[in-house]
Amino acid sequence: MASHPGAGSGGPFTPPGPEAKVFVISVAAELSGLHPQTLRSYDRLGIVQAGRTGGGGRRYSLRDIELLRQVARLSAEGLGLEGVKRVIELEHQVAALQQKVAELQADLAAAHQALGTVQNLPVRVTDAQLTVWHKPRR
């Protein structure tokens, strides 16, 4: 029986994730429906940046191929490459902000839960310039 690279390494094969730069330019071009020269142009313009091998060959991830398809759709809708680049940048900013909002909401929920367990806190009413202190009766 022939030996395969990684055979007997102790665990099952784990496929690379969507960020892994594993596709050569010809495969990425075929999967995205674009010409390899178009992918080189997008890389030079910083729209979809390929990873590089030691020899300088371009490698693309599944996420890159999804992005290439999005670029093709936006271009087909009439956006120029600078517009496409700006749309993609803004979409990345929106995603980052959505993640930050979710984190802040989780922090706020945790703070509300922690405050819910605290009793008899002093309350300051600033609109009426009145301070109310509540002390528990013993």
ABEGO torsion letter per residue (X at the ends): XBBBBGBGAGBBBBBBBAABBABBAAAAAAAAGBBAAAAAAAAAAGABBBBBBAAGBBBBBAAAAAAAAAAAAAAAAGBBAAAAAAAAAAAAAAAAAAAAAAAAAAAAAAAAAAAAABBGBBBBBAAAGBBBBBBBBX
